[in-house]
């Protein structure tokens, strides 16, 4: 079965990007590709094959375990960007495993931690594949909580009141402008910490799942313009969907 390999920070991130991708695959596909067919035309998996995803922290060890060539810091005399080296290793690992497995795509989920250059570094490595492997990038800015907030819609008056309180404190809507949030490094940043906002809105794991399972994709694209959620949804449509239709 065709495999989509996922590299992520953790399983929660992996499940989010897989669920988002499946929504795009189903909603943007011909009628024949529905929920009953999808599990038979693609498999979300890891390099290890038995896990939801491969963690970024495991790439170096896996690279060595598969006896891949020692990595050089520069390629063709060009300096590498942030996260370029680790992305190149993930890509080379996927290409090696293609010899034994039907790996057709690599989905890279990465928290940017407010560093836009991380996304550029991943893109730098992905651009070097040249058709041998499809690489889709799920770069969350500043982190995954921003995407959860992008997908949050109030269900009742209590939630509306909670969101209004947060919005008043921030002077902006954290769901529509989640890219403006910052993780707390002290009391000065605490008000804009997305973890705090998610707690205030009482978004638990079940509600997280609804955040990316129910809201209209057009709303996610609009809200996720600056958190790079839109970019990921477009990558799924433009890169992953054609793999299932060929």
HUQUI-V308173 format. One record per residue. PHI is phi in whole degrees, 0 to 359 (none if undefined). PSI is psi in radians with two decimals (999 if undefined). OMEGA is omega in whole degrees, -180 to 180 (999 if undefined). Layout:
BEGIN
phi & psi & omega
PHI & PSI & OMEGA
PHI & PSI & OMEGA
END
This chain:
BEGIN
phi & psi & omega
none & 2.43 & 177
303 & 2.33 & -176
249 & 2.34 & 169
255 & 1.94 & 179
276 & 2.33 & -180
247 & 2.24 & 172
245 & 2.17 & -174
212 & 2.98 & 177
291 & -0.66 & -176
198 & 3.09 & -177
293 & -0.61 & -180
299 & -0.77 & 178
297 & -0.74 & -179
298 & -0.79 & -179
297 & -0.61 & 179
294 & -0.87 & -176
291 & -0.55 & 177
292 & -0.77 & 180
296 & -0.72 & 178
297 & -0.76 & -180
297 & -0.76 & -180
298 & -0.64 & 177
298 & -0.76 & 179
294 & -0.77 & -179
301 & -0.68 & -178
283 & -0.73 & -174
280 & -0.42 & -177
259 & 0.03 & -174
263 & 2.94 & 172
296 & 2.88 & -175
300 & -0.51 & -176
291 & -0.41 & 180
269 & 1.64 & -179
239 & -3.00 & -176
296 & -0.42 & 179
278 & -0.47 & -177
270 & -0.64 & -172
309 & -0.77 & -179
298 & -0.28 & -178
262 & -0.09 & -178
245 & -0.10 & 175
204 & 2.62 & 178
229 & 2.13 & 173
279 & 2.21 & -177
203 & -2.90 & -176
232 & 3.02 & 174
298 & -0.64 & -180
289 & -0.44 & 176
88 & -0.26 & -176
242 & 0.14 & -176
235 & 2.87 & 178
295 & -0.64 & -179
204 & 2.91 & 168
262 & 2.30 & 178
281 & 2.57 & 178
305 & -0.62 & -177
293 & -0.25 & -178
266 & -0.17 & -173
299 & -0.80 & -178
301 & -0.80 & -179
294 & -0.77 & 179
297 & -0.66 & 179
300 & -0.76 & 179
289 & -0.71 & -178
299 & -0.54 & -179
267 & 0.19 & 172
56 & 0.73 & 177
280 & 2.71 & -176
300 & 2.59 & 178
303 & 2.35 & -175
277 & 2.35 & 175
262 & 2.48 & -176
293 & -0.48 & 180
242 & 2.52 & 176
238 & 2.13 & -178
54 & 0.62 & 177
76 & 0.06 & -178
264 & 2.31 & 177
291 & 2.58 & -178
267 & 2.66 & 177
272 & 3.13 & 177
297 & 2.26 & -180
73 & 0.05 & 178
293 & -0.78 & -176
298 & -0.85 & -178
292 & -0.58 & 177
291 & -0.72 & 177
300 & -0.69 & 179
296 & -0.74 & 178
298 & -0.72 & -180
293 & -0.78 & 180
296 & -0.62 & 178
295 & -0.75 & 178
297 & -0.74 & 180
295 & -0.64 & 178
294 & -0.78 & -177
287 & -0.29 & 175
300 & -0.37 & -179
291 & -0.43 & 180
245 & -0.29 & -174
229 & 2.78 & -179
270 & 1.09 & 179
276 & 2.06 & -178
246 & -0.23 & -179
207 & 2.69 & 177
233 & 2.11 & 179
252 & 2.09 & -175
252 & 1.90 & 179
259 & 2.14 & -175
219 & 2.24 & 168
287 & 2.25 & -178
275 & -0.30 & 180
53 & 0.73 & 179
65 & 0.34 & 178
246 & 1.68 & -180
301 & -0.51 & -177
295 & -0.36 & 176
297 & -0.76 & 179
297 & -0.73 & 179
297 & -0.66 & 179
294 & -0.71 & 177
295 & -0.75 & 179
297 & -0.64 & 179
301 & -0.80 & 180
289 & -0.71 & -178
297 & -0.57 & -178
291 & -0.25 & -177
272 & -0.09 & -174
290 & -0.63 & 175
57 & 0.91 & 171
84 & -0.08 & -180
281 & -0.38 & -177
203 & 2.38 & 176
276 & 2.25 & 180
239 & 2.12 & 176
248 & 2.41 & -173
247 & 2.16 & 176
248 & 1.43 & -177
264 & 1.99 & -175
264 & 2.09 & -178
245 & 2.19 & -5
283 & -0.51 & 176
209 & -3.12 & -174
302 & -0.54 & -179
300 & -0.50 & 178
296 & -0.68 & 179
291 & -0.63 & 177
298 & -0.78 & 179
293 & -0.62 & 175
304 & -0.54 & -177
262 & 0.11 & -177
272 & 2.19 & 172
235 & 2.38 & -178
293 & 2.42 & 180
257 & -0.29 & -176
205 & 3.08 & -177
296 & -0.64 & -180
297 & -0.76 & 178
293 & -0.65 & 177
298 & -0.71 & 180
293 & -0.74 & 179
298 & -0.78 & -180
294 & -0.66 & 179
297 & -0.67 & 178
296 & -0.79 & 179
296 & -0.76 & -179
298 & -0.68 & 179
294 & -0.69 & -179
292 & -0.67 & -177
275 & -0.43 & -172
69 & 0.39 & 171
199 & 2.85 & -179
275 & 2.05 & -176
290 & -0.26 & 178
274 & -0.63 & -179
272 & -0.39 & -180
229 & 0.90 & -176
295 & -0.36 & 179
294 & -0.28 & -180
274 & -0.07 & -179
281 & 2.71 & -179
220 & 2.44 & 179
285 & 2.43 & -171
287 & 2.18 & 171
248 & 0.14 & -178
170 & -3.10 & -176
295 & -0.48 & -177
292 & -0.43 & -178
258 & -0.08 & -170
300 & -0.61 & -176
295 & -0.50 & -177
256 & 0.25 & -180
284 & 2.06 & -177
297 & -0.49 & 176
297 & -0.70 & 178
295 & -0.73 & -178
294 & -0.71 & 178
298 & -0.67 & 178
294 & -0.72 & -180
295 & -0.61 & 180
275 & -0.01 & 178
57 & 0.80 & 178
271 & 1.81 & 177
268 & -3.05 & -175
297 & -0.69 & 180
297 & -0.69 & 179
289 & -0.58 & 174
304 & -0.82 & -179
300 & -0.70 & 178
294 & -0.52 & -178
300 & -0.55 & 179
248 & 0.03 & -178
256 & -0.43 & -171
246 & -0.61 & -176
294 & 2.56 & -180
298 & 2.43 & -179
299 & -0.58 & 179
297 & -0.64 & 178
292 & -0.74 & 178
299 & -0.70 & 180
295 & -0.73 & -179
293 & -0.86 & -179
292 & -0.53 & -175
266 & 0.32 & 180
301 & -0.79 & -175
261 & -0.11 & 174
263 & 0.03 & -180
71 & 0.22 & 174
293 & -0.73 & 178
302 & -0.74 & -179
300 & -0.74 & -179
293 & -0.79 & 179
301 & -0.69 & 178
292 & -0.64 & 178
297 & -0.70 & 178
298 & -0.82 & -179
296 & -0.75 & -172
275 & -0.48 & -174
248 & -0.78 & -175
277 & -0.75 & -179
303 & -0.80 & 179
301 & -0.46 & 179
294 & -0.51 & -179
272 & -0.24 & -176
257 & -0.11 & -176
280 & 999 & 999
END
